[in-house]
Amino acid sequence: MTMTMTMTYRIGIDVGGTNTDAALLNRHGIVVARTKRPTTADIMSGIDDAITALLGEADIDKSAIRRAMLGTTHCTNAIVERKGLNPLAHFRLGAPATLAIPPLSDIPDDLRRLLSDRLFIVGGGYEYNGDPLAHLDEALIRRYLREVKGQVDSISVCGVFAPVSDVQERRVAVLAREELGPEIAVSLSGEIGSIGLLERENACILNAALHGAVRDITEGFDMALRRHDIHAEIYFGQNDGTLMTLRQARAFPIHTVASGPTNSIRGASYLADVRDALVVDVGGTTTDIGILSKGFPRESSHAAEIGGVRTNFRMPDIISIGLGGGSIVTVGAGNSIRIGPESVGYELTRRALIFGGDTITVTDISVAKGLMHLGDSRRIRHLSAELVERAYARYVGMVEDAIDRLKTQDDPIPVILVGGGAGLLPTRLRGASKVIRPVNADVANAAGVALAQVSGSVDTIVSLKHRDRESWLADAALKARAAAITAGAIPGTVEIIDLDTLPLAYMPGNAVRIRAKAVGSLKF
């Protein structure tokens, strides 16, 4: 008897500043429905509209939709716009060694005032080799916890060298739940950032401040799916190009920051069937350019700055420029041309010349050049050929300069164009060995989050004094694989994509930093 396999589907949605993109993919990874909807002030209505559009385009059994993935700028916007951050208390485990520089010393004043004045430095922390720097002052911690009871929604904890040993941080989490209740959200720095106390502490505090914001978006997405009678497993895109579960997203909202560009990079790799390239993602307001290495976004080696706050958790190596389809073209004194950074954004179809508006946009210029066919080209006949050519050369030059800054070698490399504004650019660019514009390029971000894998990682400091480098690496790889499987990866698909060591010459005992990362696929 012949067995037939039921077709299953997954939805990928990516919420950008201008558009909410969505794609429905079947179990073979083929895009069977797609849509772009304007992102509104109430982002959930845009998500709801996108789901409605997908279901209207594809006549499928909704029970066959097994997974739904969301990439969103919601938490990034909360930090940048200083909105929706919840009250918290922070505990640094490092007295007396770290009293000289208080927590949040290096962040903008407006954000410091907004985040918390409940900052406590108590005894604790570790040496680089895991020896206690000071014993944990549990009595003092309990006293402070009782003082903030009823005043905070979350707790953040950062100990000296917590990535080496997180025993004290985890003990504080136990104390917090005993004193404030089992539902209190607790962020531990050893689970978020890497070596470097102040930047890791900043990332941990931001994570704690985002629990309210991430609760809103996770609950809203779940409700939107249920309104459409979709009962799927929910995943969220994170900023290394992989996925995390609903539970993980609620615990680590900081990892959703900058997930949009990584979704596009992963989607570009899949749609173009290329694992090493430079990806140019052209949106309505900005263009994000990143490096695709072995199928994943290249991680930045620099401290990441979010809303003026320096952090050291993983972030993609991305250059963003103020160029998009809605970017305003300004003619200045002496016929000088300026492109952006101002943009008409989601009002493009109302304000651009080709749609009957009164504002010259980059989209108008691309239509005049014959790159795109939108709106009514008769409305831009008055634009002189010289103006069109100069504006075109200006915005293409902006992209080529960004490509040059991001490249690490002189030789040309493949460039993949994606995003709703991919058609604005030509098929030849300086520094590119070839330019690829794949099918469904305009929803690469949605396809990318739908097809993303899950991951597990290890980042720690070890001593080679009594154990060799190879055994430490093997141990780290084993732990990374186990973490990926715990996250939902099919064991047979798990592979190590990053495994290296970094000598730490400033530390005694032949210390090295070890990083390992494993990725694997979800069952479709």
Salt bridges, closest charged atoms under 4 A:
ASP21 OD1 - LYS36 NZ 2.84
ASP48 OD1 - ARG227 NE 3.42
ASP48 OD1 - HIS228 NE2 3.22
ASP109 OD1 - ARG112 NH1 2.67
ASP110 OD2 - ARG82 NE 3.16
GLU138 OE2 - ARG171 NE 3.02
GLU147 OE2 - ARG143 NE 3.82
ASP166 OD2 - ARG170 NE 2.87
GLU178 OE1 - ARG142 NH2 2.63
GLU179 OE2 - ARG142 NH1 2.73
GLU179 OE1 - ARG146 NE 3.05
GLU191 OE2 - ARG170 NH2 3.08
GLU199 OE2 - ARG310 NH2 3.68
GLU201 OE2 - HIS90 NE2 2.79
GLU201 OE1 - ARG92 NH2 2.82
ASP222 OD1 - ARG226 NE 3.24
ASP229 OD1 - HIS231 NE2 3.05
GLU233 OE2 - ARG67 NH2 3.34
ASP240 OD2 - ARG314 NE 3.61
ASP240 OD2 - LYS517 NZ 2.84
GLU299 OE2 - ARG515 NH1 3.34
ASP317 OD2 - ARG298 NH2 2.79
GLU342 OE1 - ARG338 NH1 3.12
GLU347 OE2 - ARG350 NH2 2.73
GLU347 OE1 - ARG351 NH1 3.51
ASP376 OD1 - ARG378 NE 2.99
ASP376 OD2 - ARG379 NE 3.93
GLU389 OE2 - LYS369 NZ 2.86
GLU400 OE1 - ARG430 NH1 2.91
ASP401 OD1 - ARG430 NH2 2.93
ASP442 OD2 - ARG34 NH2 2.26
ASP459 OD2 - ARG513 NH2 2.67
GLU470 OE2 - ARG469 NH1 3.66
ASP475 OD2 - LYS479 NZ 3.35
ASP498 OD2 - ARG515 NH2 3.83
ASP500 OD1 - ARG515 NE 3.91
